[in-house]
Amino acid sequence: MRLAIAQTASVRGDINQNIENHRKWIQQAILHKAELVVFPELSLTGYEPDLAERLATNQDDTRLDELQSLSDKNSITIGVGLPTKKERNVFVSMIIFQPHKERITYSKQYLYPPEKAIFTAGKNPLVLNFETEVVSPAICYEASNKAHCAYASQNNATIYMASVLSSIGGIDAELNKLAEIAKNYHMVTFMANYVGKSGGYDCAGKSSVWNEKGELIGQLGDKAEGLIIFDTKSKEITTP
């Protein structure tokens, strides 16, 4: 299976413009025969908690239809970040588009403490079953919670896919933590991070892939957008 992470910069609060940028990187992933591509946390709005309630929507938002169309036409699963709303609750969510299937909303179950004033924790643990791999999506702070990693392991996850915002000041700890997850749970582990500014943070980039031994096998730089694609069969890393 060929899996991709996208390292992107987001325009604060501009869902339409961010969709256009996502489409560009999804098309690159398709060109390189990826079967799954995942973007950073809240990638369609930027990580902007102060805007989240106003921007929050749901998986059936018609602006997302073109992402579903890309999934359907190219047999690719796509994970993008978006604040969602149900009744009065706002969630940090990943909308997952699968070819010719109903969309899935996975909401962050373990919130970073300052987020609790704005967001509600999700209650929908999830792994995605593919033909040869089981993928556990993780949204940023979830990777700091052993219960999240344990659930992935107990449900036979082979891939741990972390969608994050990590700042220049926090990146070293983030990289060390994800390397330990890969090693301790024997999962190939991915981290999709931002570049540029978001939520008042200087984002660190360095989106990465570790093998199941916790060894770093691929990493992007700290300034430019890009993709990392990993082939689970050949073990080949591609950075187009």
Backbone hydrogen bonds, N-H to C=O, Kabsch-Sander energy under -0.5 kcal/mol:
donor,donor_aa,acceptor,acceptor_aa,energy
3,L,1,M,-0.6
3,L,230,F,-2.6
4,A,36,L,-2.8
5,I,228,I,-2.1
6,A,38,V,-2.5
7,Q,226,G,-3.2
8,T,6,A,-0.6
8,T,193,N,-0.6
12,R,10,S,-0.6
13,G,45,T,-3.1
14,D,11,V,-1.9
15,I,13,G,-1.0
18,N,14,D,-2.3
19,I,15,I,-2.4
20,E,16,N,-1.7
21,N,17,Q,-1.7
22,H,18,N,-2.6
23,R,19,I,-2.7
24,K,20,E,-1.6
25,W,21,N,-1.7
26,I,22,H,-2.8
27,Q,23,R,-2.4
28,Q,24,K,-1.5
29,A,25,W,-2.2
30,I,26,I,-2.6
31,L,27,Q,-2.3
32,H,28,Q,-1.4
33,K,30,I,-2.2
34,A,29,A,-2.7
35,E,2,R,-3.4
36,L,2,R,-0.9
37,V,77,T,-2.2
38,V,4,A,-1.6
39,F,79,G,-2.3
41,E,164,V,-0.7
43,S,40,P,-1.4
44,L,81,G,-2.7
45,T,42,L,-1.5
46,G,42,L,-2.0
48,E,46,G,-1.6
51,L,48,E,-2.0
52,A,48,E,-0.8
52,A,49,P,-0.7
53,E,49,P,-0.5
55,L,51,L,-2.3
56,A,52,A,-1.9
57,T,83,P,-1.9
61,D,58,N,-1.9
64,L,61,D,-2.0
65,D,62,T,-1.5
67,L,64,L,-0.9
68,Q,64,L,-1.6
69,S,65,D,-2.4
70,L,66,E,-1.9
71,S,67,L,-2.0
72,D,68,Q,-2.8
73,K,69,S,-2.6
74,N,70,L,-1.3
75,S,71,S,-1.0
76,I,71,S,-1.2
77,T,35,E,-2.5
78,I,97,F,-2.2
79,G,37,V,-2.5
80,V,78,I,-0.5
80,V,95,I,-2.2
82,L,93,S,-2.5
84,T,91,F,-1.9
85,K,57,T,-2.2
86,K,89,N,-2.5
89,N,86,K,-2.4
91,F,84,T,-3.0
93,S,82,L,-1.4
93,S,91,F,-0.8
94,M,106,Y,-3.0
95,I,80,V,-2.6
96,I,94,M,-0.6
96,I,104,I,-3.1
97,F,78,I,-2.9
97,F,95,I,-0.6
98,Q,96,I,-0.5
101,K,98,Q,-1.7
104,I,96,I,-2.2
106,Y,94,M,-2.8
106,Y,104,I,-0.6
107,S,105,T,-0.6
108,K,92,V,-3.3
111,L,109,Q,-0.6
115,E,112,Y,-2.7
116,K,112,Y,-0.6
116,K,113,P,-1.5
117,A,114,P,-0.8
118,I,115,E,-1.9
119,F,115,E,-3.1
120,T,90,V,-3.0
122,G,108,K,-3.0
128,L,135,V,-3.3
129,N,127,V,-0.5
130,F,128,L,-0.7
130,F,133,E,-2.9
135,V,128,L,-2.8
136,S,159,I,-2.9
138,A,161,M,-2.6
140,C,138,A,-0.7
140,C,163,S,-1.6
142,E,139,I,-1.9
143,A,140,C,-2.2
144,S,141,Y,-2.0
145,N,142,E,-2.0
146,K,144,S,-0.6
148,H,145,N,-1.0
149,C,145,N,-1.4
150,A,146,K,-2.8
151,Y,147,A,-2.2
152,A,148,H,-1.8
153,S,149,C,-2.3
154,Q,150,A,-3.0
155,N,151,Y,-1.5
156,N,153,S,-1.8
157,A,152,A,-2.6
158,T,134,V,-2.4
159,I,134,V,-2.2
160,Y,188,V,-2.7
161,M,136,S,-2.7
161,M,159,I,-0.5
162,A,160,Y,-0.7
162,A,190,F,-2.5
163,S,138,A,-3.1
163,S,161,M,-0.5
164,V,162,A,-0.6
164,V,192,A,-2.7
168,I,202,D,-2.2
170,G,167,S,-0.6
171,I,167,S,-1.4
174,E,170,G,-1.9
175,L,171,I,-2.8
176,N,172,D,-2.2
177,K,173,A,-2.4
178,L,174,E,-2.3
179,A,175,L,-2.1
180,E,176,N,-1.9
181,I,177,K,-1.9
182,A,178,L,-2.3
183,K,179,A,-2.1
184,N,180,E,-3.3
185,Y,181,I,-2.3
186,H,182,A,-0.8
187,M,182,A,-0.9
188,V,158,T,-2.2
189,T,210,W,-1.8
190,F,160,Y,-2.9
191,M,208,S,-2.3
192,A,162,A,-2.8
193,N,191,M,-0.6
195,V,8,T,-1.5
196,G,203,C,-0.5
198,S,201,Y,-1.8
201,Y,198,S,-2.4
203,C,196,G,-3.0
203,C,201,Y,-0.8
204,A,166,S,-2.6
205,G,194,Y,-2.0
206,K,221,G,-2.7
208,S,191,M,-1.2
209,V,218,G,-2.3
210,W,189,T,-2.7
211,N,215,E,-2.4
214,G,211,N,-2.3
217,I,209,V,-2.8
218,G,209,V,-1.3
220,L,207,S,-2.5
226,G,7,Q,-2.2
228,I,5,I,-1.9
229,I,238,T,-3.0
230,F,3,L,-3.0
231,D,236,E,-2.2
232,T,1,M,-3.1
232,T,230,F,-0.7
235,K,231,D,-2.4
238,T,229,I,-2.9
